[in-house]
């Protein structure tokens, strides 16, 4: 007889090979057709609301690796909150306006926004943004992300644009808003102001010029002699800014000297004199005199480029140490620098700008008019050289601000802009206090944000672009007074809510303004509209405020923001500032941040098209599940590998988990939970032990999920699969599943534990590998819910094991490695081939004997041997006994088991016979075969 046919071998439709590219779309369709997310919302209605507010990505292309990382992490948080019974709200959003979208739209559509008709250009930008909202939406859904996909928020929606006007009105009423001529970071390529959050520092080679500013007036008293041709020596890496120079600043309290060599007499800081001499090539030089910078305060010198007077001022901000280099004499162009501007205001100097929005020198630069500023650098140096006022020139490389959208260097230029004041109504202090109250993960996020808020300038919220929400301000045509009037703002808000912001570019000012509006300053009724739009960071910073105003499934503050580390300087910071101004508090309670997706070189993944292709390529090659697995198994705050190698490693580990699940499901083919389920107290001790271990693991996983430790939770689950299940329990319980008669209590006990474990494991892994958890759920016998996401965890409040049983199991588990060591010594001598061939003896002390004497059969099963003999303390220990130091008086012996090998179970037993026509069977197997036959 073929005894193999009498075994209860596993069988299941759950395939070994996942074939995720085929199964995932089918599961997505199942979720969609059966409206699983909606049913989750219905099931949890009335439970505490948990809001993870979605930071809006730009709708300007397909999703990038960082988008995949971000949305998958958010999805894991949302699904973990579903497990804990929270009524989740995850409203996806998109940032539709702003320069990133405008650039991509203009490039893709071959449009020049400077030449296009404004309404037509905005219409095409809107269509472009809407197209990629739908594309990204489908890509996020493909990743298995649950959200309110049918009802997202868009910053280009009419209601959102109207909401921006409402908030701007409130901020203006509270005096946070002002317009002023101030220097700002400026991108000549994009022709707009750039926020600090939009800057990246990159290496750039620049001209290094040392130029002479001849001093004017009687200076003999300062130098204790009548030196001729004395000049202040300045150093700059932006020679073009000399066209706007109006002052030279020295440190008031620092010492200065005259560097004399040949016919040159150059004023420099004493502390820098030797290093300056080395750089400019002075071999034989003297340092004549010593005086404080204050001595030259309000002297005049001559701008070497323009020939006009330049005032000398003594200011404490001037650096005179080696760390910063230079000469200790700083040229001041009030229209092209931050500190320069402050000096200009202090000394009532003109705020002159000599470069236009495109980075070309304007008429204020005289002979350089029309040149790009890099071209002007060259011409200025030539001019200085021809006049004998250029001491030294070279090239230097340094990290300087670049525009993070076009990667071109930024300049600083003064421009009339709209600002949000950081020090009105203690806003900076309120924002810092709000940041302190947020729970940051990781904790260093708090220091990063608070430092940025503490050190930042007033926020420039205006942009000189085309695609965005217009700043709703009108200017008097007669006196240029700007209206910050609540009645006007309300009229614009109502108009935008009805028609959308495009109406600003369609209607003239008089058709938008309320009837009878007049200028408070001069009484004129003739107005023009503001041309600038809002900074896109200002728009996105208001998302929590505006959604809480418009949506019933939202609340302020949100429970959590979860974004990449980049958003400390971006969305996190700006959201805290606007919310502190509006409500005196942060818009979120918890902040999680994560690292970027990187390639094999630990660098951010490639150009946009390459990054988009990388996401789709990995999904096609490995499935979205492996992408999820790779991301969620990584440490969130570090760089997340987005490579083939990382995906292959994730796939290998995933397959191990899948095979464990397949084994467990395969042994449930004939199990009916309603009819075959045993009571907990009737289960075998081993089964109760694994169920308790599962319950304790789940509690720890849920606790880590609650504390936002997704990475730790994930690895707890994987380790449980790999160690407690695959490496221990399933290996032990195989015989009890395969060998007994199908309806035996011992087998039903094992099946009960498999079913409970598999059911709960399917639920607990659902936030991480969502597709597989659903596939497992649909393969379970007698499911108690339509989807795994509609199921409840069932972990008992009481322990499965009594205290003494728990102690016994802990000891048995602790002995396992020692038992195997003893068996291995037999194997090394050729006495046994496998653990089944061995018989184990345990020599116990009084306490252990009393505790373990009832568990010899359990230990036989646990150690996977043919027999375990327990000996009381008085038993004589043989000479070859292996003593265990951790347990006083406990010894282990092993020998080849006595008896014959059963033809069916392969164990060595006594009582093997050929009775009943079944040859070579042990009594247990003969009984089973007789039942089956």
NORKA-V882915 format. One record per residue. RES is the residue in three letters. PSI is psi in degrees with one decimal (* if undefined). OMEGA is omega in whole degrees, -180 to 180 (* if undefined). Layout:
RES&PSI&OMEGA / RES&PSI&OMEGA
This chain:
UNK&140.4&177 / UNK&99.5&-177 / UNK&-21.8&178 / UNK&-31.0&-179 / UNK&-11.3&180 / UNK&-2.4&-180 / UNK&151.8&177 / UNK&70.0&-176 / UNK&146.9&-175 / UNK&145.5&169 / UNK&135.6&-176 / UNK&147.9&174 / UNK&-9.9&179 / UNK&110.5&-171 / UNK&153.0&176 / UNK&-45.7&178 / UNK&127.8&-172 / UNK&-40.6&-175 / UNK&53.5&-172 / UNK&-34.4&-179 / UNK&-24.1&177 / UNK&-43.5&-174 / UNK&-34.0&-177 / UNK&-48.2&177 / UNK&-34.0&178 / UNK&-40.0&179 / UNK&-39.9&176 / UNK&-41.7&179 / UNK&-37.6&177 / UNK&-46.1&179 / UNK&-40.2&-177 / UNK&-52.0&-177 / UNK&-36.5&-177 / UNK&6.3&175 / UNK&50.8&-174 / UNK&-42.8&-179 / UNK&-42.0&179 / UNK&-38.3&179 / UNK&-32.1&175 / UNK&-45.5&-179 / UNK&-42.1&180 / UNK&-43.7&-177 / UNK&-33.9&-175 / UNK&4.7&-180 / UNK&134.3&-178 / UNK&-16.3&176 / UNK&164.8&179 / UNK&131.9&-177 / UNK&129.4&175 / UNK&122.0&-178 / UNK&113.3&167 / UNK&111.6&-175 / UNK&126.1&-175 / UNK&114.6&173 / UNK&127.4&-170 / UNK&123.5&172 / UNK&159.8&176 / UNK&137.5&179 / UNK&66.2&-175 / UNK&21.8&179 / UNK&-176.8&176 / UNK&168.9&-178 / UNK&148.1&180 / UNK&166.9&177 / UNK&-40.9&-179 / UNK&-31.8&176 / UNK&-42.5&179 / UNK&-45.1&178 / UNK&-48.7&-175 / UNK&-49.6&-176 / UNK&-34.1&179 / UNK&-40.1&176 / UNK&-43.7&178 / UNK&-41.9&-180 / UNK&-39.2&179 / UNK&-39.2&178 / UNK&-47.6&-179 / UNK&-46.5&-178 / UNK&-29.7&175 / UNK&-33.5&177 / UNK&-33.3&174 / UNK&-42.3&179 / UNK&-38.3&-177 / UNK&-0.7&175 / UNK&18.7&178 / UNK&147.8&173 / UNK&97.6&-171 / UNK&148.6&172 / UNK&114.2&177 / UNK&99.0&-178 / UNK&109.9&-180 / UNK&150.1&-180 / UNK&164.0&178 / UNK&139.3&173 / UNK&103.8&-173 / UNK&-25.8&-176 / UNK&-175.9&169 / UNK&169.6&-175 / UNK&-40.8&180 / UNK&-43.4&179 / UNK&-40.0&-178 / UNK&-43.7&-179 / UNK&-48.3&-178 / UNK&-40.3&180 / UNK&-46.1&-179 / UNK&-40.0&180 / UNK&-48.2&-177 / UNK&-34.7&-176 / UNK&4.5&180 / UNK&48.5&-180 / UNK&144.1&173 / UNK&108.6&-176 / UNK&-23.7&179 / UNK&-25.6&-177 / UNK&-21.0&-177 / UNK&151.9&174 / UNK&132.8&-167 / UNK&-45.7&-178 / UNK&-39.9&180 / UNK&-41.1&179 / UNK&-44.8&179 / UNK&-38.0&178 / UNK&-43.5&-179 / UNK&-36.7&176 / UNK&-39.4&179 / UNK&-44.6&179 / UNK&-41.3&179 / UNK&-47.2&-180 / UNK&-42.5&-180 / UNK&-38.3&179 / UNK&-45.2&-175 / UNK&-18.2&169 / UNK&-47.3&-179 / UNK&-40.1&179 / UNK&-48.9&-179 / UNK&-37.4&179 / UNK&-47.8&180 / UNK&-35.7&179 / UNK&-39.8&177 / UNK&-40.7&177 / UNK&-38.4&-180 / UNK&-25.9&178 / UNK&-2.9&-180 / UNK&21.7&-176 / UNK&129.1&176 / UNK&134.1&178 / UNK&175.1&176 / UNK&65.5&-173 / UNK&-25.2&-180 / UNK&-8.3&-176 / UNK&60.2&-180 / UNK&175.8&171 / UNK&142.0&-180 / UNK&133.7&-180 / UNK&-10.0&176 / UNK&2.8&175 / UNK&149.9&-179 / UNK&-44.4&-177 / UNK&-35.1&-180 / UNK&-44.2&179 / UNK&-39.8&177 / UNK&-38.5&179 / UNK&-35.8&178 / UNK&-42.1&178 / UNK&-41.5&180 / UNK&-44.5&180 / UNK&-41.0&179 / UNK&-40.5&178 / UNK&-43.8&-180 / UNK&-41.4&179 / UNK&-38.2&178 / UNK&-40.6&180 / UNK&-32.9&180 / UNK&6.9&176 / UNK&22.7&175 / UNK&-20.2&-172 / UNK&133.2&173 / UNK&159.9&178 / UNK&135.8&-177 / UNK&156.1&171 / UNK&111.2&-178 / UNK&152.2&175 / UNK&139.9&179 / UNK&157.9&171 / UNK&131.4&-172 / UNK&133.4&175 / UNK&110.4&179 / UNK&-27.2&-180 / UNK&-45.6&179 / UNK&-12.1&177 / UNK&51.9&179 / UNK&161.2&171 / UNK&152.2&-177 / UNK&131.3&179 / UNK&160.8&178 / UNK&-32.5&-180 / UNK&-12.0&-178 / UNK&13.7&-180 / UNK&143.6&169 / UNK&148.0&-180 / UNK&123.3&-180 / UNK&157.9&179 / UNK&138.4&176 / UNK&134.9&175 / UNK&128.2&-177 / UNK&157.1&175 / UNK&141.4&177 / UNK&114.4&-173 / UNK&129.8&171 / UNK&115.2&-175 / UNK&151.1&-179 / UNK&133.0&172 / UNK&100.5&-179 / UNK&132.1&178 / UNK&148.0&177 / UNK&157.1&175 / UNK&177.5&-178 / UNK&109.6&-177 / UNK&13.7&-175 / UNK&-32.3&-179 / UNK&-28.9&-178 / UNK&-38.1&-173 / UNK&6.4&-179 / UNK&39.5&180 / UNK&168.8&-176 / UNK&77.9&177 / UNK&139.4&179 / UNK&151.4&176 / UNK&33.9&179 / UNK&130.0&-179 / UNK&147.1&169 / UNK&130.6&-179 / UNK&120.6&177 / UNK&159.7&176 / UNK&135.0&178 / UNK&149.9&173 / UNK&9.7&176 / UNK&71.4&-176 / UNK&-30.7&-178 / UNK&-27.3&-179 / UNK&-13.9&176 / UNK&-21.6&178 / UNK&-20.1&179 / UNK&15.1&-178 / UNK&134.3&177 / UNK&-4.0&-179 / UNK&161.8&170 / UNK&129.9&-177 / UNK&133.0&173 / UNK&158.3&177 / UNK&124.0&-173 / UNK&-39.5&-173 / UNK&-8.7&-177 / UNK&155.5&177 / UNK&141.4&178 / UNK&157.7&179 / UNK&171.4&176 / UNK&120.2&177 / UNK&110.1&-175 / UNK&125.1&175 / UNK&121.8&-178 / UNK&-123.9&179 / UNK&4.4&-176 / UNK&133.8&174 / UNK&100.7&-170 / UNK&125.9&178 / UNK&123.9&176 / UNK&164.8&175 / UNK&136.9&-180 / UNK&-40.8&-176 / UNK&-17.1&-177 / UNK&-0.7&-172 / UNK&-46.8&-177 / UNK&-41.7&-180 / UNK&-35.9&177 / UNK&-44.7&180 / UNK&-39.7&179 / UNK&-42.9&-177 / UNK&-44.1&-175 / UNK&-3.4&172 / UNK&20.9&175 / UNK&117.9&179 / UNK&-56.6&180 / UNK&108.6&-176 / UNK&158.5&175 / UNK&155.8&173 / UNK&109.0&-175 / UNK&120.1&174 / UNK&168.5&177 / UNK&126.6&-177 / UNK&158.0&178 / UNK&151.9&179 / UNK&-29.8&-179 / UNK&-26.0&-179 / UNK&-28.6&-178 / UNK&5.8&-177 / UNK&125.8&178 / UNK&15.6&163 / UNK&163.8&175 / UNK&149.1&170 / UNK&178.3&-175 / UNK&127.1&174 / UNK&118.0&-175 / UNK&-15.9&-179 / UNK&-48.5&-176 / UNK&-19.7&-177 / UNK&2.1&-179 / UNK&163.3&180 / UNK&146.5&176 / UNK&128.5&-175 / UNK&143.2&175 / UNK&128.5&-180 / UNK&148.6&179 / UNK&116.1&-176 / UNK&145.4&-175 / UNK&-13.7&-177 / UNK&-12.7&-175 / UNK&124.7&-179 / UNK&139.1&-179 / UNK&30.2&178 / UNK&166.2&-174 / UNK&-28.0&-177 / UNK&-39.3&-176 / UNK&-11.7&177 / UNK&-153.1&-180 / UNK&-159.8&-176 / UNK&-5.0&-174 / UNK&5.2&177 / UNK&118.0&-171 / UNK&126.0&177 / UNK&139.4&-173 / UNK&120.0&174 / UNK&95.7&-170 / UNK&-24.6&-180 / UNK&-0.4&-174 / UNK&32.4&178 / UNK&153.0&-177 / UNK&-55.2&179 / UNK&-34.1&177 / UNK&-43.1&-179 / UNK&-44.0&-180 / UNK&-39.0&176 / UNK&-42.8&180 / UNK&-43.3&179 / UNK&-42.7&-176 / UNK&-39.2&-176 / UNK&15.9&175 / UNK&43.1&178 / UNK&151.4&177 / UNK&139.3&176 / UNK&82.5&-173 / UNK&130.3&177 / UNK&129.5&-176 / UNK&10.5&180 / UNK&141.3&-178 / UNK&-174.7&-175 / UNK&-26.2&-178 / UNK&4.1&180 / UNK&15.8&177 / UNK&143.2&179 / UNK&138.2&-178 / UNK&-169.9&-174 / UNK&-23.2&178 / UNK&-15.6&-179 / UNK&2.6&176 / UNK&-116.7&-171 / UNK&-11.9&-179 / UNK&2.1&-177 / UNK&128.3&177 / UNK&-16.8&178 / UNK&147.7&169 / UNK&156.7&-176 / UNK&-32.6&174 / UNK&-35.9&176 / UNK&-38.2&178 / UNK&-34.3&175 / UNK&-46.4&-178 / UNK&-46.9&-177 / UNK&-38.2&178 / UNK&-44.0&179 / UNK&-41.1&177 / UNK&-41.9&179 / UNK&-49.2&-180 / UNK&-41.9&-180 / UNK&-43.7&-178 / UNK&-27.5&-180 / UNK&-2.2&-177 / UNK&21.7&-177 / UNK&6.7&177 / UNK&113.0&-178 / UNK&-39.2&-177 / UNK&143.7&173 / UNK&151.7&-177 / UNK&-170.9&173 / UNK&139.0&176 / UNK&150.5&178 / UNK&131.6&-180 / UNK&160.4&176 / UNK&117.8&-177 / UNK&159.3&-178 / UNK&135.1&173 / UNK&156.7&174 / UNK&127.2&-175 / UNK&-4.1&178 / UNK&-42.5&-177 / UNK&-6.7&178 / UNK&23.8&175 / UNK&152.0&-179 / UNK&147.6&177 / UNK&156.7&171 / UNK&172.3&176 / UNK&126.3&178 / UNK&144.6&179 / UNK&138.5&-177 / UNK&144.5&173 / UNK&119.5&-177 / UNK&163.0&173 / UNK&137.1&-176 / UNK&152.1&168 / UNK&118.0&-174 / UNK&129.0&-178 / UNK&-17.8&-174 / UNK&18.9&171 / UNK&137.8&179 / UNK&34.2&178 / UNK&33.5&-177 / UNK&-43.9&-178 / UNK&-44.0&-180 / UNK&-42.1&179 / UNK&-40.6&180 / UNK&-38.0&178 / UNK&-41.2&178 / UNK&-39.0&178 / UNK&-40.9&180 / UNK&-36.4&179 / UNK&-31.6&-176 / UNK&-12.0&179 / UNK&143.6&174 / UNK&110.6&-174 / UNK&133.6&174 / UNK&109.5&2 / UNK&166.9&-174 / UNK&-28.1&-178 / UNK&-12.0&177 / UNK&-34.3&-180 / UNK&-45.3&-180 / UNK&-37.7&-179 / UNK&-46.5&-178 / UNK&-45.5&-178 / UNK&-35.7&177 / UNK&-42.7&179 / UNK&-45.1&-179 / UNK&-40.7&-178 / UNK&-33.4&-172 / UNK&-8.8&-172 / UNK&154.9&173 / UNK&177.9&172 / UNK&147.5&-173 / UNK&117.7&175 / UNK&110.8&-174 / UNK&4.8&-179 / UNK&148.3&178 / UNK&144.3&-177 / UNK&55.0&-178 / UNK&-163.7&-169 / UNK&-32.2&-173 / UNK&97.0&-180 / UNK&-177.0&177 / UNK&122.7&-178 / UNK&146.5&175 / UNK&117.9&-168 / UNK&62.1&-177 / UNK&142.7&177 / UNK&144.9&179 / UNK&138.7&176 / UNK&127.4&-180 / UNK&-18.4&-177 / UNK&-38.6&-177 / UNK&1.5&178 / UNK&12.7&174 / UNK&136.4&178 / UNK&134.6&-177 / UNK&120.8&168 / UNK&73.4&-169 / UNK&127.7&-176 / UNK&-36.5&179 / UNK&-41.3&178 / UNK&-44.2&180 / UNK&-39.9&-179 / UNK&-38.9&178 / UNK&-41.7&179 / UNK&-42.1&179 / UNK&-47.8&-180 / UNK&-38.1&179 / UNK&-44.1&179 / UNK&-38.5&-179 / UNK&-30.5&-179 / UNK&-43.9&-171 / UNK&-19.6&-173 / UNK&163.7&-174 / UNK&-18.0&179 / UNK&-22.7&-178 / UNK&-25.9&178 / UNK&-35.1&-178 / UNK&-9.3&-177 / UNK&-41.5&-175 / UNK&147.7&174 / UNK&165.7&-175 / UNK&-42.0&-175 / UNK&-22.6&179 / UNK&-13.5&179 / UNK&-39.4&-178 / UNK&146.9&173 / UNK&145.0&-179 / UNK&136.7&176 / UNK&3.6&-180 / UNK&132.3&179 / UNK&160.3&-179 / UNK&124.4&179 / UNK&-23.2&-176 / UNK&-42.3&-175 / UNK&-5.0&178 / UNK&-2.7&-179 / UNK&151.7&177 / UNK&16.4&-180 / UNK&120.5&-175 / UNK&157.5&171 / UNK&158.2&-176 / UNK&150.2&171 / UNK&139.7&180 / UNK&-20.8&-177 / UNK&156.3&174 / UNK&168.3&178 / UNK&145.6&168 / UNK&134.0&-178 / UNK&-27.1&177 / UNK&-33.3&176 / UNK&-43.4&179 / UNK&-49.2&-175 / UNK&-24.2&179 / UNK&-17.4&-176 / UNK&3.7&-172 / UNK&-45.0&-178 / UNK&-41.7&178 / UNK&-47.2&-174 / UNK&-35.5&178 / UNK&-37.2&179 / UNK&-22.4&178 / UNK&-34.5&-172 / UNK&-21.4&-171 / UNK&136.1&177 / UNK&-20.7&-179 / UNK&33.4&-177 / UNK&164.3&177 / UNK&157.8&177 / UNK&130.1&-4 / UNK&157.7&174 / UNK&157.9&179 / UNK&-35.7&-172 / UNK&142.2&163 / UNK&138.8&180 / UNK&108.1&-177 / UNK&176.0&180 / UNK&164.6&180 / UNK&-26.4&-180 / UNK&-24.9&-173 / UNK&0.2&171 / UNK&-44.0&180 / UNK&-11.9&-177 / UNK&-103.9&-169 / UNK&-42.5&180 / UNK&-54.8&-175 / UNK&-49.2&-176 / UNK&-34.4&178 / UNK&-40.2&179 / UNK&-41.6&-178 / UNK&-51.6&-178 / UNK&-40.8&-178 / UNK&-36.1&177 / UNK&-36.1&178 / UNK&-38.6&-176 / UNK&-42.4&-171 / UNK&-1.3&178 / UNK&20.2&-179 / UNK&164.8&178 / UNK&154.4&-180 / UNK&5.9&179 / UNK&154.0&-177 / UNK&-36.2&-177 / UNK&138.0&177 / UNK&121.6&173 / UNK&140.3&174 / UNK&158.4&-179 / UNK&161.0&179 / UNK&176.6&-179 / UNK&158.8&172 / UNK&129.8&-176 / UNK&157.2&177 / UNK&-167.7&-175 / UNK&-16.9&-179 / UNK&14.2&-177 / UNK&27.5&176 / UNK&155.2&176 / UNK&140.2&-177 / UNK&163.1&-163 / UNK&-153.6&-179 / UNK&165.0&-172 / UNK&-49.2&-178 / UNK&-38.5&179 / UNK&-40.3&-180 / UNK&-43.1&178 / UNK&-43.3&-179 / UNK&-33.1&-179 / UNK&-42.3&180 / UNK&-51.3&-177 / UNK&-34.1&179 / UNK&-44.1&-179 / UNK&-38.5&178 / UNK&-42.7&-180 / UNK&-41.9&-176 / UNK&-38.2&-171 / UNK&-22.3&-173 / UNK&150.5&179 / UNK&-28.9&-179 / UNK&-41.2&-179 / UNK&-33.4&174 / UNK&-47.1&177 / UNK&-46.5&-179 / UNK&-46.8&-178 / UNK&-44.2&-177 / UNK&-46.0&-174 / UNK&-16.1&176 / UNK&-11.6&-180 / UNK&155.0&175 / UNK&119.1&-167 / UNK&-38.4&-172 / UNK&-9.6&178 / UNK&-178.1&176 / UNK&138.1&-174 / UNK&117.0&-177 / UNK&127.5&-180 / UNK&69.1&-174 / UNK&164.7&175 / UNK&-41.0&-180 / UNK&-44.0&179 / UNK&-38.7&180 / UNK&-39.5&180 / UNK&-41.0&178 / UNK&-43.8&179 / UNK&-40.5&180 / UNK&-41.4&-180 / UNK&-43.5&180 / UNK&-41.6&178 / UNK&-43.7&-179 / UNK&-33.3&177 / UNK&-44.7&178 / UNK&-43.1&-178 / UNK&-40.7&-179 / UNK&-34.8&175 / UNK&-44.9&179 / UNK&-40.6&-179 / UNK&-41.4&178 / UNK&-45.0&-178 / UNK&-44.7&178 / UNK&-37.0&-179 / UNK&-24.5&180 / UNK&11.6&178 / UNK&11.9&-173 / UNK&-28.3&-178 / UNK&23.4&-177 / UNK&128.0&177 / UNK&109.4&-175 / UNK&-34.3&-177 / UNK&-34.0&-174 / UNK&-32.7&-171 / UNK&-7.1&-174 / UNK&129.2&177 / UNK&156.7&173 / UNK&153.2&-176 / UNK&-40.3&-178 / UNK&-14.6&180 / UNK&-2.0&-179 / UNK&153.0&174 / UNK&150.4&-177 / UNK&-39.9&-180 / UNK&-39.4&-180 / UNK&-37.1&177 / UNK&-34.5&179 / UNK&-46.3&-178 / UNK&-33.4&177 / UNK&-38.7&178 / UNK&-41.3&178 / UNK&-39.9&178 / UNK&-45.4&-179 / UNK&-43.9&-180 / UNK&-38.5&177 / UNK&-44.1&-179 / UNK&-41.2&179 / UNK&-41.4&179 / UNK&-38.5&178 / UNK&-46.3&180 / UNK&-37.9&179 / UNK&-41.8&178 / UNK&-36.6&175 / UNK&-43.8&-180 / UNK&-34.5&-180 / UNK&12.8&176 / UNK&17.9&179 / UNK&66.6&-176 / UNK&-41.3&-179 / UNK&-45.3&179 / UNK&-44.1&179 / UNK&-44.3&-179 / UNK&-45.7&-177 / UNK&-27.4&173 / UNK&-43.2&179 / UNK&-47.9&-179 / UNK&-44.3&-179 / UNK&-34.2&178 / UNK&-42.9&176 / UNK&-46.0&-172 / UNK&-35.8&-172 / UNK&-68.2&-175 / UNK&-41.1&-178 / UNK&-70.6&-174 / UNK&-44.1&-174 / UNK&-13.0&-174 / UNK&-77.3&-170 / UNK&-50.8&-176 / UNK&-32.3&178 / UNK&-37.7&-178 / UNK&-41.6&-169 / UNK&-3.4&-177 / UNK&-47.9&-177 / UNK&-39.2&-178 / UNK&-20.1&176 / UNK&-40.2&-173 / UNK&-37.5&-165 / UNK&-42.8&-175 / UNK&167.1&174 / UNK&148.2&-174 / UNK&-37.7&-176 / UNK&11.2&-175 / UNK&149.8&-180 / UNK&-38.7&-179 / UNK&-40.8&180 / UNK&-41.3&179 / UNK&-32.8&177 / UNK&-46.1&178 / UNK&-41.2&-180 / UNK&-38.3&177 / UNK&-46.4&-179 / UNK&-40.5&178 / UNK&-43.7&-178 / UNK&-48.1&-178 / UNK&-41.2&179 / UNK&-49.0&-175 / UNK&-38.9&179 / UNK&-50.1&-178 / UNK&-33.8&179 / UNK&-37.0&177 / UNK&-39.0&-179 / UNK&-44.7&-174 / UNK&-24.8&178 / UNK&-4.0&-175 / UNK&-32.8&177 / UNK&-21.8&-173 / UNK&-63.1&179 / UNK&80.9&-169 / UNK&-40.6&-179 / UNK&-46.2&-178 / UNK&-38.2&180 / UNK&-39.1&177 / UNK&-39.4&179 / UNK&-40.3&177 / UNK&-45.9&-177 / UNK&-43.3&-178 / UNK&-15.5&179 / UNK&-7.1&179 / UNK&147.1&174 / UNK&138.7&173 / UNK&62.7&179 / UNK&144.5&-180 / UNK&10.1&173 / UNK&161.8&-176 / UNK&-34.3&-178 / UNK&156.9&177 / UNK&-27.9&-178 / UNK&-2.1&175 / UNK&8.9&-176 / UNK&155.6&177 / UNK&139.4&171 / UNK&138.5&178 / UNK&86.5&177 / UNK&125.5&-174 / UNK&148.3&176 / UNK&-34.1&179 / UNK&154.6&179 / UNK&149.1&176 / UNK&-32.4&-176 / UNK&141.1&171 / UNK&164.5&-174 / UNK&-44.3&-178 / UNK&-33.5&177 / UNK&-39.6&179 / UNK&-41.0&179 / UNK&-42.5&180 / UNK&-44.4&-179 / UNK&-36.3&178 / UNK&-41.0&179 / UNK&-45.0&180 / UNK&-42.9&179 / UNK&-39.5&-180 / UNK&-26.3&-178 / UNK&-15.8&-170 / UNK&-46.9&-177 / UNK&-34.7&179 / UNK&-39.4&177 / UNK&-43.6&-179 / UNK&-32.9&178 / UNK&-41.0&179 / UNK&-41.7&178 / UNK&-37.2&-179 / UNK&-32.4&178 / UNK&-35.1&175 / UNK&-41.3&-179 / UNK&-39.9&-180 / UNK&-28.6&179 / UNK&4.6&177 / UNK&17.3&-176 / UNK&-26.3&175 / UNK&158.6&177 / UNK&-28.9&-180 / UNK&168.9&-175 / UNK&-31.7&179 / UNK&-24.2&-177 / UNK&-7.4&-172 / UNK&156.8&173 / UNK&130.1&-173 / UNK&141.1&172 / UNK&132.0&178 / UNK&119.6&178 / UNK&116.2&-166 / UNK&152.5&170 / UNK&178.3&-175 / UNK&-49.1&-175 / UNK&-46.3&-177 / UNK&-35.3&-180 / UNK&-43.6&179 / UNK&-35.5&-177 / UNK&-36.6&-170 / UNK&-3.9&-171 / UNK&-23.4&180 / UNK&1.2&-169 / UNK&22.8&-178 / UNK&-40.2&179 / UNK&-39.1&176 / UNK&-42.3&-179 / UNK&-35.4&175 / UNK&-44.1&179 / UNK&-42.8&-176 / UNK&-40.7&-179 / UNK&-5.5&-180 / UNK&53.6&178 / UNK&174.8&-178 / UNK&-24.8&-178 / UNK&146.7&173 / UNK&123.0&177 / UNK&132.5&178 / UNK&130.7&-178 / UNK&133.5&-180 / UNK&172.9&-176 / UNK&-32.2&-177 / UNK&-9.3&-179 / UNK&141.3&-179 / UNK&124.5&-179 / UNK&132.6&177 / UNK&164.3&-176 / UNK&-31.2&-176 / UNK&17.5&-179 / UNK&141.5&179 / UNK&109.8&-175 / UNK&139.8&-179 / UNK&116.1&-177 / UNK&-32.1&-176 / UNK&-19.0&-179 / UNK&112.7&-176 / UNK&122.7&175 / UNK&9.9&-178 / UNK&127.0&180 / UNK&154.7&-178 / UNK&136.0&171 / UNK&156.4&177 / UNK&143.0&177 / UNK&162.0&175 / UNK&135.3&-178 / UNK&145.9&179 / UNK&137.7&178 / UNK&-163.5&-180 / UNK&161.6&179 / UNK&128.9&179 / UNK&136.0&-178 / UNK&-16.2&-177 / UNK&-54.1&-177 / UNK&-14.0&178 / UNK&9.2&176 / UNK&154.7&174 / UNK&119.8&-174 / UNK&165.3&172 / UNK&163.1&177 / UNK&16.4&177 / UNK&128.8&-179 / UNK&175.7&179 / UNK&22.6&-176 / UNK&151.6&175 / UNK&13.2&179 / UNK&3.9&178 / UNK&104.6&-173 / UNK&141.8&170 / UNK&29.2&-178 / UNK&146.7&172 / UNK&163.0&-178 / UNK&-40.6&-179 / UNK&-44.6&-179 / UNK&-36.4&179 / UNK&-40.6&179 / UNK&-42.3&180 / UNK&-45.5&-177 / UNK&-38.4&179 / UNK&-39.2&179 / UNK&-45.5&-177 / UNK&-41.1&-178 / UNK&*&*
